[in-house]
Amino acid sequence: MSCLHLRSASTTLFERLHRTIVVLSGAFRPVAQRARRTLSDRIATMWQTFRQFTSHLRRR
């Protein structure tokens, strides 16, 4: 009987941990998406600058 009680307690602990992880991931998801967008924009800007520079060098 005590084995069932321990299993129940561990299940409750796991469910609480799972809910906490879900809440935290929901809170950090917008931050990660914004960071990904910012990084993508910066890479696009750097790539455009690089292409303009190489184009300028070819025209010389």
N, CA, C, O and CB atoms as a CASP TS submission, in Angstrom:
PFRMAT TS
TARGET T0000
AUTHOR 0000-0000-0000
METHOD Language model
MODEL 1
PARENT N/A
ATOM      1  N   MET     1       0.816  -1.198   0.000  1.00  0.00           N
ATOM      2  CA  MET     1       0.000   0.000   0.000  1.00  0.00           C
ATOM      3  C   MET     1       0.858   1.259   0.000  1.00  0.00           C
ATOM      4  O   MET     1       0.521   2.237  -0.667  1.00  0.00           O
ATOM      5  CB  MET     1      -0.928   0.000   1.198  1.00  0.00           C
ATOM      6  N   SER     2       1.964   1.243   0.741  1.00  0.00           N
ATOM      7  CA  SER     2       2.815   2.429   0.774  1.00  0.00           C
ATOM      8  C   SER     2       3.460   2.667  -0.590  1.00  0.00           C
ATOM      9  O   SER     2       3.751   3.807  -0.951  1.00  0.00           O
ATOM     10  CB  SER     2       3.897   2.285   1.857  1.00  0.00           C
ATOM     11  N   CYS     3       3.680   1.598  -1.342  1.00  0.00           N
ATOM     12  CA  CYS     3       4.235   1.734  -2.687  1.00  0.00           C
ATOM     13  C   CYS     3       3.288   2.550  -3.571  1.00  0.00           C
ATOM     14  O   CYS     3       3.736   3.396  -4.345  1.00  0.00           O
ATOM     15  CB  CYS     3       4.494   0.341  -3.313  1.00  0.00           C
ATOM     16  N   LEU     4       1.996   2.300  -3.458  1.00  0.00           N
ATOM     17  CA  LEU     4       1.023   3.069  -4.227  1.00  0.00           C
ATOM     18  C   LEU     4       1.023   4.534  -3.802  1.00  0.00           C
ATOM     19  O   LEU     4       0.877   5.431  -4.632  1.00  0.00           O
ATOM     20  CB  LEU     4      -0.377   2.474  -4.062  1.00  0.00           C
ATOM     21  N   HIS     5       1.186   4.764  -2.508  1.00  0.00           N
ATOM     22  CA  HIS     5       1.213   6.134  -2.003  1.00  0.00           C
ATOM     23  C   HIS     5       2.428   6.889  -2.549  1.00  0.00           C
ATOM     24  O   HIS     5       2.312   8.044  -2.957  1.00  0.00           O
ATOM     25  CB  HIS     5       1.230   6.138  -0.463  1.00  0.00           C
ATOM     26  N   LEU     6       3.591   6.231  -2.556  1.00  0.00           N
ATOM     27  CA  LEU     6       4.801   6.872  -3.083  1.00  0.00           C
ATOM     28  C   LEU     6       4.652   7.158  -4.577  1.00  0.00           C
ATOM     29  O   LEU     6       5.075   8.203  -5.070  1.00  0.00           O
ATOM     30  CB  LEU     6       6.037   5.983  -2.833  1.00  0.00           C
ATOM     31  N   ARG     7       4.049   6.219  -5.273  1.00  0.00           N
ATOM     32  CA  ARG     7       3.847   6.420  -6.703  1.00  0.00           C
ATOM     33  C   ARG     7       2.916   7.604  -6.949  1.00  0.00           C
ATOM     34  O   ARG     7       3.144   8.405  -7.856  1.00  0.00           O
ATOM     35  CB  ARG     7       3.279   5.148  -7.353  1.00  0.00           C
ATOM     36  N   SER     8       1.896   7.704  -6.158  1.00  0.00           N
ATOM     37  CA  SER     8       0.954   8.801  -6.288  1.00  0.00           C
ATOM     38  C   SER     8       1.639  10.138  -6.001  1.00  0.00           C
ATOM     39  O   SER     8       1.397  11.126  -6.693  1.00  0.00           O
ATOM     40  CB  SER     8      -0.238   8.595  -5.345  1.00  0.00           C
ATOM     41  N   ALA     9       2.491  10.162  -4.982  1.00  0.00           N
ATOM     42  CA  ALA     9       3.204  11.392  -4.632  1.00  0.00           C
ATOM     43  C   ALA     9       4.171  11.782  -5.748  1.00  0.00           C
ATOM     44  O   ALA     9       4.290  12.959  -6.088  1.00  0.00           O
ATOM     45  CB  ALA     9       3.966  11.218  -3.300  1.00  0.00           C
ATOM     46  N   SER    10       4.858  10.796  -6.314  1.00  0.00           N
ATOM     47  CA  SER    10       5.795  11.116  -7.392  1.00  0.00           C
ATOM     48  C   SER    10       5.049  11.579  -8.639  1.00  0.00           C
ATOM     49  O   SER    10       5.531  12.443  -9.371  1.00  0.00           O
ATOM     50  CB  SER    10       6.672   9.897  -7.722  1.00  0.00           C
ATOM     51  N   THR    11       3.875  11.003  -8.879  1.00  0.00           N
ATOM     52  CA  THR    11       3.060  11.435 -10.016  1.00  0.00           C
ATOM     53  C   THR    11       2.607  12.877  -9.826  1.00  0.00           C
ATOM     54  O   THR    11       2.631  13.672 -10.765  1.00  0.00           O
ATOM     55  CB  THR    11       1.839  10.510 -10.194  1.00  0.00           C
ATOM     56  N   THR    12       2.195  13.209  -8.608  1.00  0.00           N
ATOM     57  CA  THR    12       1.785  14.579  -8.307  1.00  0.00           C
ATOM     58  C   THR    12       2.949  15.539  -8.494  1.00  0.00           C
ATOM     59  O   THR    12       2.786  16.628  -9.046  1.00  0.00           O
ATOM     60  CB  THR    12       1.240  14.679  -6.877  1.00  0.00           C
ATOM     61  N   LEU    13       4.128  15.127  -8.028  1.00  0.00           N
ATOM     62  CA  LEU    13       5.319  15.960  -8.178  1.00  0.00           C
ATOM     63  C   LEU    13       5.645  16.164  -9.655  1.00  0.00           C
ATOM     64  O   LEU    13       5.969  17.273 -10.079  1.00  0.00           O
ATOM     65  CB  LEU    13       6.518  15.326  -7.448  1.00  0.00           C
ATOM     66  N   PHE    14       5.556  15.088 -10.435  1.00  0.00           N
ATOM     67  CA  PHE    14       5.821  15.189 -11.867  1.00  0.00           C
ATOM     68  C   PHE    14       4.824  16.120 -12.550  1.00  0.00           C
ATOM     69  O   PHE    14       5.209  16.933 -13.390  1.00  0.00           O
ATOM     70  CB  PHE    14       5.774  13.806 -12.513  1.00  0.00           C
ATOM     71  N   GLU    15       3.553  16.005 -12.196  1.00  0.00           N
ATOM     72  CA  GLU    15       2.536  16.867 -12.801  1.00  0.00           C
ATOM     73  C   GLU    15       2.780  18.327 -12.454  1.00  0.00           C
ATOM     74  O   GLU    15       2.609  19.202 -13.302  1.00  0.00           O
ATOM     75  CB  GLU    15       1.136  16.447 -12.345  1.00  0.00           C
ATOM     76  N   ARG    16       3.176  18.598 -11.224  1.00  0.00           N
ATOM     77  CA  ARG    16       3.473  19.972 -10.816  1.00  0.00           C
ATOM     78  C   ARG    16       4.676  20.513 -11.588  1.00  0.00           C
ATOM     79  O   ARG    16       4.668  21.654 -12.050  1.00  0.00           O
ATOM     80  CB  ARG    16       3.738  20.041  -9.298  1.00  0.00           C
ATOM     81  N   LEU    17       5.710  19.678 -11.723  1.00  0.00           N
ATOM     82  CA  LEU    17       6.892  20.081 -12.489  1.00  0.00           C
ATOM     83  C   LEU    17       6.521  20.343 -13.948  1.00  0.00           C
ATOM     84  O   LEU    17       6.974  21.320 -14.545  1.00  0.00           O
ATOM     85  CB  LEU    17       7.989  18.997 -12.402  1.00  0.00           C
ATOM     86  N   HIS    18       5.698  19.467 -14.515  1.00  0.00           N
ATOM     87  CA  HIS    18       5.278  19.630 -15.909  1.00  0.00           C
ATOM     88  C   HIS    18       4.508  20.940 -16.102  1.00  0.00           C
ATOM     89  O   HIS    18       4.753  21.667 -17.065  1.00  0.00           O
ATOM     90  CB  HIS    18       4.409  18.435 -16.349  1.00  0.00           C
ATOM     91  N   ARG    19       3.587  21.240 -15.195  1.00  0.00           N
ATOM     92  CA  ARG    19       2.823  22.494 -15.296  1.00  0.00           C
ATOM     93  C   ARG    19       3.745  23.702 -15.202  1.00  0.00           C
ATOM     94  O   ARG    19       3.565  24.681 -15.927  1.00  0.00           O
ATOM     95  CB  ARG    19       1.751  22.567 -14.191  1.00  0.00           C
ATOM     96  N   THR    20       4.737  23.638 -14.307  1.00  0.00           N
ATOM     97  CA  THR    20       5.686  24.747 -14.162  1.00  0.00           C
ATOM     98  C   THR    20       6.483  24.940 -15.446  1.00  0.00           C
ATOM     99  O   THR    20       6.684  26.069 -15.891  1.00  0.00           O
ATOM    100  CB  THR    20       6.639  24.495 -12.978  1.00  0.00           C
ATOM    101  N   ILE    21       6.933  23.849 -16.035  1.00  0.00           N
ATOM    102  CA  ILE    21       7.702  23.935 -17.284  1.00  0.00           C
ATOM    103  C   ILE    21       6.848  24.520 -18.404  1.00  0.00           C
ATOM    104  O   ILE    21       7.329  25.336 -19.189  1.00  0.00           O
ATOM    105  CB  ILE    21       8.232  22.546 -17.692  1.00  0.00           C
ATOM    106  N   VAL    22       5.595  24.111 -18.483  1.00  0.00           N
ATOM    107  CA  VAL    22       4.693  24.629 -19.518  1.00  0.00           C
ATOM    108  C   VAL    22       4.490  26.131 -19.343  1.00  0.00           C
ATOM    109  O   VAL    22       4.505  26.879 -20.321  1.00  0.00           O
ATOM    110  CB  VAL    22       3.331  23.897 -19.473  1.00  0.00           C
ATOM    111  N   VAL    23       4.301  26.573 -18.107  1.00  0.00           N
ATOM    112  CA  VAL    23       4.106  28.007 -17.846  1.00  0.00           C
ATOM    113  C   VAL    23       5.362  28.786 -18.205  1.00  0.00           C
ATOM    114  O   VAL    23       5.281  29.831 -18.850  1.00  0.00           O
ATOM    115  CB  VAL    23       3.735  28.251 -16.366  1.00  0.00           C
ATOM    116  N   LEU    24       6.527  28.285 -17.791  1.00  0.00           N
ATOM    117  CA  LEU    24       7.779  28.989 -18.087  1.00  0.00           C
ATOM    118  C   LEU    24       8.061  29.030 -19.585  1.00  0.00           C
ATOM    119  O   LEU    24       8.489  30.060 -20.106  1.00  0.00           O
ATOM    120  CB  LEU    24       8.946  28.323 -17.360  1.00  0.00           C
ATOM    121  N   SER    25       7.827  27.929 -20.277  1.00  0.00           N
ATOM    122  CA  SER    25       8.083  27.929 -21.721  1.00  0.00           C
ATOM    123  C   SER    25       7.138  28.889 -22.430  1.00  0.00           C
ATOM    124  O   SER    25       7.521  29.531 -23.408  1.00  0.00           O
ATOM    125  CB  SER    25       7.931  26.509 -22.300  1.00  0.00           C
ATOM    126  N   GLY    26       5.907  28.989 -21.943  1.00  0.00           N
ATOM    127  CA  GLY    26       4.969  29.950 -22.519  1.00  0.00           C
ATOM    128  C   GLY    26       5.408  31.381 -22.287  1.00  0.00           C
ATOM    129  O   GLY    26       5.176  32.251 -23.126  1.00  0.00           O
ATOM    130  N   ALA    27       6.046  31.627 -21.143  1.00  0.00           N
ATOM    131  CA  ALA    27       6.513  32.978 -20.834  1.00  0.00           C
ATOM    132  C   ALA    27       7.735  33.345 -21.667  1.00  0.00           C
ATOM    133  O   ALA    27       7.880  34.499 -22.072  1.00  0.00           O
ATOM    134  CB  ALA    27       6.840  33.099 -19.346  1.00  0.00           C
ATOM    135  N   PHE    28       8.616  32.380 -21.930  1.00  0.00           N
ATOM    136  CA  PHE    28       9.852  32.679 -22.652  1.00  0.00           C
ATOM    137  C   PHE    28       9.723  32.561 -24.161  1.00  0.00           C
ATOM    138  O   PHE    28      10.604  33.026 -24.884  1.00  0.00           O
ATOM    139  CB  PHE    28      10.935  31.772 -22.186  1.00  0.00           C
ATOM    140  N   ARG    29       8.663  31.961 -24.652  1.00  0.00           N
ATOM    141  CA  ARG    29       8.500  31.777 -26.097  1.00  0.00           C
ATOM    142  C   ARG    29       8.509  33.104 -26.861  1.00  0.00           C
ATOM    143  O   ARG    29       9.209  33.202 -27.868  1.00  0.00           O
ATOM    144  CB  ARG    29       7.203  31.035 -26.380  1.00  0.00           C
ATOM    145  N   PRO    30       7.758  34.141 -26.427  1.00  0.00           N
ATOM    146  CA  PRO    30       7.799  35.408 -27.164  1.00  0.00           C
ATOM    147  C   PRO    30       9.192  36.038 -27.176  1.00  0.00           C
ATOM    148  O   PRO    30       9.587  36.653 -28.167  1.00  0.00           O
ATOM    149  CB  PRO    30       6.808  36.386 -26.562  1.00  0.00           C
ATOM    150  N   VAL    31       9.931  35.887 -26.088  1.00  0.00           N
ATOM    151  CA  VAL    31      11.292  36.433 -26.022  1.00  0.00           C
ATOM    152  C   VAL    31      12.174  35.735 -27.053  1.00  0.00           C
ATOM    153  O   VAL    31      12.937  36.387 -27.766  1.00  0.00           O
ATOM    154  CB  VAL    31      11.889  36.270 -24.594  1.00  0.00           C
ATOM    155  N   ALA    32      12.071  34.422 -27.130  1.00  0.00           N
ATOM    156  CA  ALA    32      12.873  33.661 -28.087  1.00  0.00           C
ATOM    157  C   ALA    32      12.489  34.005 -29.523  1.00  0.00           C
ATOM    158  O   ALA    32      13.358  34.117 -30.387  1.00  0.00           O
ATOM    159  CB  ALA    32      12.707  32.158 -27.844  1.00  0.00           C
ATOM    160  N   GLN    33      11.203  34.171 -29.781  1.00  0.00           N
ATOM    161  CA  GLN    33      10.763  34.518 -31.135  1.00  0.00           C
ATOM    162  C   GLN    33      11.269  35.895 -31.535  1.00  0.00           C
ATOM    163  O   GLN    33      11.699  36.096 -32.671  1.00  0.00           O
ATOM    164  CB  GLN    33       9.234  34.471 -31.233  1.00  0.00           C
ATOM    165  N   ARG    34      11.220  36.851 -30.600  1.00  0.00           N
ATOM    166  CA  ARG    34      11.709  38.194 -30.896  1.00  0.00           C
ATOM    167  C   ARG    34      13.215  38.170 -31.146  1.00  0.00           C
ATOM    168  O   ARG    34      13.703  38.838 -32.057  1.00  0.00           O
ATOM    169  CB  ARG    34      11.372  39.158 -29.743  1.00  0.00           C
ATOM    170  N   ALA    35      13.951  37.404 -30.341  1.00  0.00           N
ATOM    171  CA  ALA    35      15.400  37.298 -30.528  1.00  0.00           C
ATOM    172  C   ALA    35      15.724  36.664 -31.876  1.00  0.00           C
ATOM    173  O   ALA    35      16.647  37.102 -32.562  1.00  0.00           O
ATOM    174  CB  ALA    35      16.032  36.477 -29.389  1.00  0.00           C
ATOM    175  N   ARG    36      14.976  35.646 -32.255  1.00  0.00           N
ATOM    176  CA  ARG    36      15.200  34.983 -33.542  1.00  0.00           C
ATOM    177  C   ARG    36      14.937  35.943 -34.694  1.00  0.00           C
ATOM    178  O   ARG    36      15.689  35.971 -35.668  1.00  0.00           O
ATOM    179  CB  ARG    36      14.305  33.739 -33.674  1.00  0.00           C
ATOM    180  N   ARG    37      13.859  36.737 -34.582  1.00  0.00           N
ATOM    181  CA  ARG    37      13.532  37.716 -35.621  1.00  0.00           C
ATOM    182  C   ARG    37      14.622  38.780 -35.718  1.00  0.00           C
ATOM    183  O   ARG    37      15.033  39.151 -36.817  1.00  0.00           O
ATOM    184  CB  ARG    37      12.167  38.375 -35.334  1.00  0.00           C
ATOM    185  N   THR    38      15.090  39.270 -34.571  1.00  0.00           N
ATOM    186  CA  THR    38      16.135  40.290 -34.560  1.00  0.00           C
ATOM    187  C   THR    38      17.411  39.752 -35.186  1.00  0.00           C
ATOM    188  O   THR    38      18.047  40.431 -35.992  1.00  0.00           O
ATOM    189  CB  THR    38      16.408  40.772 -33.128  1.00  0.00           C
ATOM    190  N   LEU    39      17.786  38.532 -34.817  1.00  0.00           N
ATOM    191  CA  LEU    39      18.984  37.928 -35.381  1.00  0.00           C
ATOM    192  C   LEU    39      18.840  37.752 -36.889  1.00  0.00           C
ATOM    193  O   LEU    39      19.773  38.027 -37.643  1.00  0.00           O
ATOM    194  CB  LEU    39      19.269  36.581 -34.712  1.00  0.00           C
ATOM    195  N   SER    40      17.688  37.299 -37.319  1.00  0.00           N
ATOM    196  CA  SER    40      17.442  37.112 -38.745  1.00  0.00           C
ATOM    197  C   SER    40      17.539  38.442 -39.493  1.00  0.00           C
ATOM    198  O   SER    40      18.117  38.504 -40.578  1.00  0.00           O
ATOM    199  CB  SER    40      16.065  36.475 -38.970  1.00  0.00           C
ATOM    200  N   ASP    41      16.975  39.501 -38.917  1.00  0.00           N
ATOM    201  CA  ASP    41      17.050  40.827 -39.544  1.00  0.00           C
ATOM    202  C   ASP    41      18.490  41.314 -39.635  1.00  0.00           C
ATOM    203  O   ASP    41      18.895  41.880 -40.650  1.00  0.00           O
ATOM    204  CB  ASP    41      16.206  41.838 -38.760  1.00  0.00           C
ATOM    205  N   ARG    42      19.257  41.097 -38.584  1.00  0.00           N
ATOM    206  CA  ARG    42      20.662  41.541 -38.602  1.00  0.00           C
ATOM    207  C   ARG    42      21.480  40.769 -39.625  1.00  0.00           C
ATOM    208  O   ARG    42      22.329  41.340 -40.309  1.00  0.00           O
ATOM    209  CB  ARG    42      21.291  41.381 -37.216  1.00  0.00           C
ATOM    210  N   ILE    43      21.226  39.480 -39.727  1.00  0.00           N
ATOM    211  CA  ILE    43      21.939  38.681 -40.730  1.00  0.00           C
ATOM    212  C   ILE    43      21.578  39.157 -42.132  1.00  0.00           C
ATOM    213  O   ILE    43      22.451  39.258 -42.993  1.00  0.00           O
ATOM    214  CB  ILE    43      21.609  37.177 -40.572  1.00  0.00           C
ATOM    215  N   ALA    44      20.308  39.447 -42.369  1.00  0.00           N
ATOM    216  CA  ALA    44      19.878  39.937 -43.683  1.00  0.00           C
ATOM    217  C   ALA    44      20.542  41.273 -44.002  1.00  0.00           C
ATOM    218  O   ALA    44      20.966  41.502 -45.135  1.00  0.00           O
ATOM    219  CB  ALA    44      18.343  40.080 -43.732  1.00  0.00           C
ATOM    220  N   THR    45      20.634  42.152 -43.010  1.00  0.00           N
ATOM    221  CA  THR    45      21.279  43.452 -43.214  1.00  0.00           C
ATOM    222  C   THR    45      22.761  43.284 -43.514  1.00  0.00           C
ATOM    223  O   THR    45      23.294  43.933 -44.413  1.00  0.00           O
ATOM    224  CB  THR    45      21.091  44.344 -41.982  1.00  0.00           C
ATOM    225  N   MET    46      23.429  42.410 -42.758  1.00  0.00           N
ATOM    226  CA  MET    46      24.857  42.175 -43.000  1.00  0.00           C
ATOM    227  C   MET    46      25.080  41.582 -44.385  1.00  0.00           C
ATOM    228  O   MET    46      26.029  41.956 -45.075  1.00  0.00           O
ATOM    229  CB  MET    46      25.440  41.241 -41.926  1.00  0.00           C
ATOM    230  N   TRP    47      24.213  40.661 -44.796  1.00  0.00           N
ATOM    231  CA  TRP    47      24.342  40.031 -46.108  1.00  0.00           C
ATOM    232  C   TRP    47      24.155  41.064 -47.217  1.00  0.00           C
ATOM    233  O   TRP    47      24.880  41.050 -48.211  1.00  0.00           O
ATOM    234  CB  TRP    47      23.321  38.888 -46.264  1.00  0.00           C
ATOM    235  N   GLN    48      23.189  41.952 -47.045  1.00  0.00           N
ATOM    236  CA  GLN    48      22.955  42.996 -48.035  1.00  0.00           C
ATOM    237  C   GLN    48      24.165  43.931 -48.118  1.00  0.00           C
ATOM    238  O   GLN    48      24.576  44.313 -49.213  1.00  0.00           O
ATOM    239  CB  GLN    48      21.677  43.793 -47.689  1.00  0.00           C
ATOM    240  N   THR    49      24.733  44.297 -46.976  1.00  0.00           N
ATOM    241  CA  THR    49      25.922  45.151 -46.959  1.00  0.00           C
ATOM    242  C   THR    49      27.083  44.457 -47.649  1.00  0.00           C
ATOM    243  O   THR    49      27.808  45.083 -48.422  1.00  0.00           O
ATOM    244  CB  THR    49      26.307  45.520 -45.516  1.00  0.00           C
ATOM    245  N   PHE    50      27.267  43.179 -47.382  1.00  0.00           N
ATOM    246  CA  PHE    50      28.337  42.415 -48.009  1.00  0.00           C
ATOM    247  C   PHE    50      28.159  42.369 -49.525  1.00  0.00           C
ATOM    248  O   PHE    50      29.123  42.536 -50.272  1.00  0.00           O
ATOM    249  CB  PHE    50      28.383  40.995 -47.437  1.00  0.00           C
ATOM    250  N   ARG    51      26.931  42.144 -49.976  1.00  0.00           N
ATOM    251  CA  ARG    51      26.680  42.094 -51.421  1.00  0.00           C
ATOM    252  C   ARG    51      26.941  43.444 -52.077  1.00  0.00           C
ATOM    253  O   ARG    51      27.495  43.503 -53.175  1.00  0.00           O
ATOM    254  CB  ARG    51      25.241  41.650 -51.696  1.00  0.00           C
ATOM    255  N   GLN    52      26.544  44.529 -51.414  1.00  0.00           N
ATOM    256  CA  GLN    52      26.806  45.863 -51.954  1.00  0.00           C
ATOM    257  C   GLN    52      28.305  46.124 -52.035  1.00  0.00           C
ATOM    258  O   GLN    52      28.790  46.696 -53.010  1.00  0.00           O
ATOM    259  CB  GLN    52      26.124  46.938 -51.092  1.00  0.00           C
ATOM    260  N   PHE    53      29.035  45.701 -51.004  1.00  0.00           N
ATOM    261  CA  PHE    53      30.478  45.912 -50.977  1.00  0.00           C
ATOM    262  C   PHE    53      31.161  45.126 -52.092  1.00  0.00           C
ATOM    263  O   PHE    53      32.019  45.662 -52.794  1.00  0.00           O
ATOM    264  CB  PHE    53      31.054  45.508 -49.613  1.00  0.00           C
ATOM    265  N   THR    54      30.783  43.854 -52.261  1.00  0.00           N
ATOM    266  CA  THR    54      31.403  43.057 -53.321  1.00  0.00           C
ATOM    267  C   THR    54      31.020  43.591 -54.699  1.00  0.00           C
ATOM    268  O   THR    54      31.829  43.551 -55.626  1.00  0.00           O
ATOM    269  CB  THR    54      30.993  41.582 -53.193  1.00  0.00           C
ATOM    270  N   SER    55      29.806  44.083 -54.836  1.00  0.00           N
ATOM    271  CA  SER    55      29.386  44.678 -56.099  1.00  0.00           C
ATOM    272  C   SER    55      30.207  45.931 -56.386  1.00  0.00           C
ATOM    273  O   SER    55      30.602  46.178 -57.526  1.00  0.00           O
ATOM    274  CB  SER    55      27.880  45.013 -56.071  1.00  0.00           C
ATOM    275  N   HIS    56      30.457  46.710 -55.356  1.00  0.00           N
ATOM    276  CA  HIS    56      31.259  47.925 -55.500  1.00  0.00           C
ATOM    277  C   HIS    56      32.688  47.569 -55.912  1.00  0.00           C
ATOM    278  O   HIS    56      33.279  48.252 -56.749  1.00  0.00           O
ATOM    279  CB  HIS    56      31.265  48.735 -54.180  1.00  0.00           C
ATOM    280  N   LEU    57      33.243  46.507 -55.332  1.00  0.00           N
ATOM    281  CA  LEU    57      34.605  46.097 -55.676  1.00  0.00           C
ATOM    282  C   LEU    57      34.693  45.605 -57.113  1.00  0.00           C
ATOM    283  O   LEU    57      35.705  45.826 -57.777  1.00  0.00           O
ATOM    284  CB  LEU    57      35.087  45.007 -54.724  1.00  0.00           C
ATOM    285  N   ARG    58      33.656  44.947 -57.602  1.00  0.00           N
ATOM    286  CA  ARG    58      33.671  44.436 -58.977  1.00  0.00           C
ATOM    287  C   ARG    58      33.618  45.567 -59.996  1.00  0.00           C
ATOM    288  O   ARG    58      34.161  45.449 -61.094  1.00  0.00           O
ATOM    289  CB  ARG    58      32.498  43.482 -59.200  1.00  0.00           C
ATOM    290  N   ARG    59      32.961  46.662 -59.628  1.00  0.00           N
ATOM    291  CA  ARG    59      32.830  47.784 -60.562  1.00  0.00           C
ATOM    292  C   ARG    59      34.136  48.544 -60.732  1.00  0.00           C
ATOM    293  O   ARG    59      34.287  49.294 -61.696  1.00  0.00           O
ATOM    294  CB  ARG    59      31.748  48.735 -60.089  1.00  0.00           C
ATOM    295  N   ARG    60      35.061  48.370 -59.839  1.00  0.00           N
ATOM    296  CA  ARG    60      36.331  49.122 -59.927  1.00  0.00           C
ATOM    297  C   ARG    60      37.167  48.694 -61.063  1.00  0.00           C
ATOM    298  O   ARG    60      38.256  49.232 -61.265  1.00  0.00           O
ATOM    299  CB  ARG    60      37.120  48.984 -58.680  1.00  0.00           C
TER
END
